[in-house]
Amino acid sequence: MAFGQGFISELVGRKVVVNELPIGKVSDFLVNKPDDTFPKVDGLVVKTARGLRFAPMETVSDVDRDGSVALTQAPADPAPPEHNALYLISDLLDKQIVDVDGRKVVRINDLEIANTGGILRVVAADVGVAGLLRRLGLKSLGKRVPAIYERVPRSMIAWDSVAPIREHNPAQVRLSVQSSKLSRLHPSELAEVISDLSAREAAAVIHQLDDETAADALEHLDAPTQRQIISGIGHERAADIIEEMDSDDAADLLSELPEEQQAQLLAEMNEYTAGELRELVQYAEDTAGGLMTTDYTWIYPHRTTDSTIKKIREIAPESEFIYYLYVLDKEDKLLGVLSLRNLLLALPTAFIYKIMETDMVTVHTDAPAEDVAATIARYDLLAVPVVDDHGKMLGIVTVDDAIDAIMPKDLAKRLPRFIARHHHAPHAAAAQ
């Protein structure tokens, strides 16, 4: 194959010949495994008098950069359905992609391909002005005036950092890239990328993420974008993602939805989680009840520190917020609180009720968000427990959620998050 390295715009429209007889023109390029690091070009789509025909790369005997494309035999099979493959021209050119390393959405103007070991591969996306000029046939003008051509901006993105977004019919909208590429982004960065996409494109991105990653990103999106995505991915998938969200964020999202849609989503969830969320959505958004999450770790007072530590190791994958351990009785009444630091420093045989703090700071479910934030700030807490009139513990409000509630949304989103988010536990983890 004479072609070594160049751009697909240089090959599209080229004459295709078999035994030196023209049969059509190059219309597109097909890639069967777009998730590969640098995907192999599996064949050409040839526009013939009989319609579009597929020519496997094995039948390409020569690709002359300045001439025609020669095949060893005439292509007989029609081009495969679009949802079974990636077409470099129709699916990618002029379409938006996610630049994973650049953490932004850009548009593809051209694609660079290279012959490596006899295999033609996609190696980079051209998102700069040079690619656009090349597409418009103005590259030759630039070459005739070198000073102009040298000043043309070049912007290439290696294909292993590219996440192309495909849109076809709604049932088949998908992201043609491994979700691991997008998982390299922080949830807040992923949310910013999603915010720059259309509703369908955003749904396509979410569709390819695992539930946990999708939940993390969804928590960083504004309410209107959340509603659009939830409405575009189906009740079953939406319910799975919402179950992975922090309970207070999940409740906030549900409260923004129409009652009928809310009921449909809750019906898809496990009974325990659905019950908790039904209770949380009853609280006003700007109160402790509306801010609280049920994702906290509680323990019984009769355990020793050694057995408690062993139990925490078991439940750790289900609960990330274990800075404080809340001591409850059989009726869930809050008896005391214990920091993880004090637990680790205590003797292994010490009982929890001997080392817990009983002089506790709590807030009632009806406490305004401003009072909750003031309480957390005054006592320098990472979280404050929320109780009812009878001292029963219902949840906690974390410092980051308290800050988000009282600060302007745009400013709160820019604040560094110095503590770990507690996304993954669907309910309170218990070390009994």
C-alpha positions in Angstrom: 0.0 0.0 0.0 1.6 3.2 -1.2 -0.2 5.5 1.3 1.9 6.0 4.4 0.5 8.8 6.5 -2.0 11.6 5.8 -5.6 12.7 6.2 -8.9 11.1 5.1 -9.9 14.3 3.4 -7.1 13.6 0.9 -8.6 10.3 0.0 -12.4 11.0 0.0 -13.7 11.4 -3.6 -10.7 9.5 -5.1 -11.4 7.4 -8.1 -11.6 3.6 -7.4 -10.4 1.2 -10.0 -10.4 -2.5 -10.6 -8.0 -3.8 -13.3 -7.5 -0.1 -14.2 -11.3 0.3 -14.9 -13.1 2.9 -12.8 -16.0 1.6 -10.8 -16.8 4.5 -8.5 -15.4 6.9 -5.9 -14.3 6.6 -2.2 -17.2 7.7 -0.1 -16.2 6.7 3.5 -14.1 4.6 5.7 -15.3 1.9 8.1 -13.9 1.0 11.5 -15.3 -2.1 13.3 -13.6 -1.6 16.6 -13.6 2.1 17.4 -12.7 1.4 21.1 -9.2 0.3 20.2 -6.4 2.7 21.1 -5.7 3.5 17.5 -8.5 1.7 15.6 -7.8 -0.2 12.4 -9.5 1.0 9.2 -11.3 -2.2 8.1 -12.5 -1.1 4.7 -13.7 1.6 2.2 -17.2 2.5 1.3 -17.3 2.9 -2.5 -20.0 4.9 -4.2 -20.9 3.0 -7.3 -23.6 3.1 -9.9 -25.3 0.3 -7.9 -25.2 2.2 -4.7 -22.8 2.1 -1.7 -20.5 -1.0 -1.7 -18.0 -2.1 1.0 -14.5 -3.0 0.0 -12.4 -4.7 2.8 -8.9 -3.3 3.2 -7.6 -6.7 2.2 -8.8 -6.0 -1.4 -7.0 -2.6 -1.6 -3.8 -3.2 -3.6 -2.7 0.4 -3.8 -3.6 3.8 -2.4 -1.9 6.5 -4.5 -1.9 9.8 -2.6 -2.2 11.8 -5.9 -4.1 9.3 -7.9 -6.7 6.5 -7.6 -7.4 3.7 -5.2 -6.9 0.3 -6.8 -8.8 -2.8 -5.7 -8.0 -6.5 -6.5 -11.8 -7.2 -7.0 -15.0 -5.3 -7.3 -16.9 -4.8 -4.0 -20.1 -6.9 -4.0 -21.5 -6.4 -0.4 -23.4 -3.3 0.6 -22.1 -1.2 3.4 -22.9 -2.6 6.9 -25.7 -0.9 8.9 -24.4 2.3 10.6 -25.2 1.0 14.2 -22.8 -1.9 13.6 -19.8 0.1 12.7 -18.1 3.6 12.9 -18.0 5.6 9.7 -15.2 8.1 9.8 -16.8 10.6 7.4 -20.5 10.4 8.2 -20.1 9.7 12.0 -17.1 12.0 12.8 -16.4 14.8 10.5 -18.0 18.0 11.6 -19.3 16.2 14.7 -18.5 17.0 18.3 -16.1 14.9 20.3 -14.8 14.9 23.9 -11.1 15.8 24.2 -10.5 13.8 27.4 -7.1 15.3 28.2 -8.2 18.8 27.3 -11.4 18.3 29.2 -13.5 20.0 26.6 -15.9 19.5 23.7 -14.4 20.2 20.2 -15.4 19.6 16.6 -13.5 17.3 14.2 -12.4 18.9 11.0 -10.3 16.0 9.7 -8.8 12.7 10.7 -5.2 11.6 10.4 -4.5 8.1 9.4 -1.2 6.2 9.2 0.1 2.9 7.7 1.6 0.9 10.5 2.9 -2.5 9.6 0.6 -2.7 6.6 -2.4 -1.7 8.6 -4.1 1.6 8.1 -5.1 3.1 11.5 -6.7 6.3 12.8 -4.1 8.1 14.9 -5.4 11.6 15.5 -8.2 14.1 15.1 -7.5 17.5 13.5 -9.7 20.1 15.3 -7.8 23.2 14.0 -8.1 25.6 11.1 -5.6 23.6 9.0 -8.0 20.7 8.9 -10.8 22.9 7.8 -8.7 24.5 5.0 -7.7 21.0 3.9 -11.3 20.0 3.7 -12.1 23.1 1.7 -9.3 22.3 -0.8 -7.3 25.4 0.3 -4.2 23.5 1.4 -2.6 24.0 -2.1 -3.1 27.7 -1.8 -1.3 27.7 1.5 1.6 25.8 0.0 2.0 28.3 -2.8 2.2 31.0 -0.1 4.4 29.4 2.6 4.3 32.4 4.9 0.5 32.1 5.2 0.5 28.3 5.4 3.0 28.3 8.3 0.8 30.6 10.3 -2.2 28.4 10.0 -3.1 27.0 13.5 -2.6 23.3 13.9 -4.5 21.5 16.6 -4.2 17.7 16.7 -5.6 15.3 19.4 -4.2 11.8 19.6 -6.9 9.3 19.1 -6.4 7.7 22.5 -7.6 10.9 24.1 -10.7 11.2 21.8 -14.2 10.2 22.8 -16.5 10.6 19.7 -20.2 11.0 20.2 -22.6 9.2 17.9 -26.2 10.0 17.3 -28.5 7.9 15.3 -32.0 6.9 16.3 -32.8 7.3 20.0 -32.8 3.6 20.6 -29.2 3.3 19.4 -27.6 6.5 20.6 -24.3 5.5 22.1 -20.8 6.8 22.7 -18.4 5.0 20.4 -15.5 4.8 22.9 -14.6 2.9 26.0 -16.1 4.5 29.1 -12.6 4.2 30.7 -11.5 7.2 28.7 -14.2 9.4 30.2 -13.6 7.9 33.6 -10.3 9.6 33.6 -12.1 12.9 34.2 -13.0 14.1 37.6 -16.8 14.0 38.1 -17.0 17.8 38.1 -15.0 18.0 34.8 -17.2 15.3 33.3 -20.2 17.3 34.3 -18.8 20.4 32.6 -18.3 18.4 29.4 -21.8 17.1 29.6 -23.2 20.6 30.1 -21.7 21.6 26.7 -23.6 18.9 24.9 -27.1 18.7 23.5 -29.7 16.7 25.5 -29.2 13.7 23.2 -25.5 13.9 23.3 -25.5 14.1 27.0 -27.7 11.1 27.2 -25.3 9.3 24.9 -22.4 10.0 27.2 -24.3 8.9 30.4 -25.4 5.8 28.5 -21.8 4.6 28.2 -20.7 5.2 31.8 -21.1 2.7 34.6 -23.8 3.6 37.2 -21.4 4.8 39.8 -19.5 7.2 37.5 -22.7 8.4 35.9 -24.1 9.2 39.4 -21.0 11.1 40.4 -21.2 13.3 37.3 -25.0 13.7 37.6 -24.5 15.1 41.1 -22.5 18.0 39.7 -25.1 19.0 37.1 -27.8 21.6 37.5 -31.4 20.6 37.9 -32.6 21.3 34.3 -29.7 19.2 32.8 -30.4 16.4 35.3 -34.0 16.3 34.3 -33.2 16.2 30.6 -30.8 13.3 31.1 -33.1 11.3 33.3 -35.9 11.7 30.8 -33.6 10.6 28.0 -32.1 7.3 29.3 -35.2 5.3 30.4 -36.7 4.7 33.8 -34.8 1.5 34.6 -31.3 2.9 33.9 -32.2 6.2 35.5 -33.3 4.4 38.7 -30.1 2.4 38.8 -28.0 5.6 38.5 -30.1 7.5 41.1 -29.6 4.6 43.6 -25.9 5.2 43.3 -26.2 8.9 44.1 -25.8 10.4 47.6 -29.2 10.2 49.1 -29.7 13.9 49.6 -28.7 14.6 46.0 -31.0 11.8 44.8 -33.9 13.3 46.8 -33.2 16.7 45.4 -33.3 15.3 41.9 -36.5 13.4 42.5 -38.2 16.4 44.0 -37.6 18.3 40.7 -39.5 15.7 38.7 -43.2 15.4 38.0 -45.0 13.1 40.5 -45.7 10.5 37.9 -42.1 10.3 36.7 -40.9 10.3 40.4 -43.3 7.3 41.1 -42.0 5.4 38.1 -38.4 5.8 39.1 -39.0 4.8 42.8 -40.9 1.7 41.6 -37.7 0.6 39.8 -35.6 0.9 42.9 -35.1 -1.6 45.8 -37.6 -1.2 48.5 -35.3 0.1 51.2 -33.7 2.8 49.1 -37.1 3.8 47.6 -38.5 4.1 51.2 -35.7 6.4 52.3 -36.0 8.6 49.3 -39.8 8.9 49.7 -39.1 10.3 53.2 -36.4 12.6 52.1 -38.4 14.3 49.4 -40.9 15.4 51.9 -38.5 17.9 53.5 -38.1 21.4 52.2 -34.9 21.8 50.2 -33.5 24.7 52.3 -33.8 22.8 55.7 -31.6 20.3 57.4 -34.0 17.6 56.4 -33.7 18.6 52.8 -29.9 18.8 53.0 -29.3 15.6 54.9 -28.1 12.3 53.6 -28.7 8.9 55.1 -25.2 7.8 54.1 -23.5 7.6 57.4 -21.9 4.9 59.7 -23.5 4.0 62.9 -22.6 1.6 65.7 -24.0 0.1 68.9 -22.5 1.1 72.2 -21.8 -2.4 73.5 -19.1 -3.2 70.9 -15.3 -3.0 71.6 -13.1 -0.8 69.5 -11.3 -3.8 68.0 -14.6 -5.5 66.8 -15.8 -2.1 65.6 -12.7 -1.6 63.5 -13.1 -5.0 62.0 -16.7 -4.3 61.2 -15.8 -1.0 59.6 -13.4 -2.7 57.3 -16.3 -4.9 56.1 -18.6 -2.0 55.4 -16.0 0.4 54.1 -16.8 -0.3 50.4 -20.4 0.8 51.0 -19.7 4.0 52.9 -17.0 6.6 52.2 -18.0 9.0 55.0 -16.6 7.4 58.1 -14.9 10.4 59.7 -17.5 10.2 62.5 -19.2 7.1 63.9 -22.7 7.7 65.4 -23.7 5.6 68.4 -27.4 4.5 68.3 -29.6 2.4 70.5 -32.2 -0.2 69.2 -34.7 2.7 68.5 -32.1 4.7 66.5 -31.9 7.3 69.2 -28.6 9.1 69.1 -26.5 8.3 72.2 -23.1 9.6 71.2 -20.5 10.2 68.5 -17.0 9.0 68.0 -14.3 10.3 65.6 -12.4 7.7 63.6 -9.2 9.1 65.1 -10.4 8.5 68.7 -11.5 5.0 67.7 -8.1 4.1 66.4 -6.3 5.6 69.4 -8.4 3.7 72.0 -7.4 0.4 73.5 -8.7 -2.6 71.5 -10.7 -3.8 74.5 -12.4 -0.5 75.3 -16.2 -0.4 74.9 -17.7 2.2 72.6 -19.9 3.7 75.3 -16.8 4.3 77.4 -15.1 6.4 74.8 -17.9 8.1 72.9 -18.7 11.8 73.2 -22.2 12.4 74.7 -22.1 16.2 74.6 -23.2 16.4 71.0 -24.1 19.1 68.5 -27.2 18.3 66.5 -29.7 20.0 64.3 -33.5 19.5 63.9 -34.9 18.5 60.6 -36.7 21.9 60.3 -33.5 23.9 60.9 -32.9 26.5 58.1 -29.8 25.8 55.8 -28.2 29.0 57.1 -28.4 27.7 60.7 -27.0 24.3 59.8 -24.0 25.9 58.0 -23.4 28.3 61.0 -23.5 25.3 63.4 -21.0 23.4 61.3 -18.7 26.4 61.1 -19.0 27.3 64.8 -18.0 23.8 66.0 -15.6 23.1 63.1 -17.4 19.9 62.0 -17.2 17.8 58.9 -20.8 16.8 59.4 -23.6 17.4 61.8 -26.3 14.8 62.8 -30.0 15.5 62.1 -32.5 14.4 64.7 -36.3 14.5 65.2 -38.2 15.7 68.2 -37.5 12.5 70.1 -33.7 12.4 69.5 -34.0 9.8 66.7 -31.2 10.1 64.2 -32.4 10.6 60.7 -29.2 11.6 58.8 -26.3 13.9 58.6 -25.5 17.2 56.8 -22.0 17.3 55.5 -19.9 20.5 55.3 -19.8 20.5 51.5 -23.6 20.2 51.2 -24.1 23.0 53.8 -21.7 25.3 51.8 -23.5 24.5 48.5 -26.8 25.3 50.1 -25.9 28.8 51.3 -23.6 30.0 48.6 -24.4 31.1 45.0 -24.5 28.0 42.8 -21.8 29.2 40.4 -19.4 30.1 43.3 -20.1 26.9 45.2 -19.2 24.8 42.2 -15.8 26.5 42.0 -14.9 25.9 45.6 -12.2 23.2 46.1 -13.6 20.1 47.7 -11.1 19.2 50.4 -13.0 16.2 51.8 -14.1 13.0 50.1 -17.5 13.0 48.6 -19.7 10.2 49.9 -21.5 9.1 46.7 -21.8 5.4 46.9 -23.7 4.2 50.0 -27.4 3.8 49.3 -28.2 3.7 53.0 -26.6 4.0 56.4 -23.9 1.5 57.0 -24.1 -0.3 60.3 -21.4 -1.7 62.5 -23.6 -3.5 65.0 
